Amino acid sequence: MEKKDIDLYLTTNAKYFEASAIPVLRQKLEKASPDSLATLQACDLKDPTVLLIVSIFLGSLGIDRFMLGDVGMGVLKLLTLGCCGILTIIDWFTISRKTKQANLAKISMVI
């Protein structure tokens, strides 16, 4: 891929990844084929802010975990109402990081 395409992709999608993962992602994109840019742009990335809002309002029902693709924890939170609220509160502080890690894993599989 060309440097300008990599810079443009990372600039527009930086909020979906952790800051420490950007250099690693840049190296992977430099090694990727030019055809993979269209595939990367079509990849559906989850917004950490949206998942945080969903976690605050619907976290005790496990909706945040279902959106993230973590079905097992989603069912657990649904059946136990967020383990009496404990998992819900923990997710308020960790859901953004988990979302960014899931986005990086998805992009790594595409590249």
Summary of the structure (lengths in Angstrom):
residues: 111
radius of gyration: 16.0
end to end distance: 11.3
largest distance: 50.4
contacts: 316
relative contact order: 0.17
helix: 83%
strand: 0%
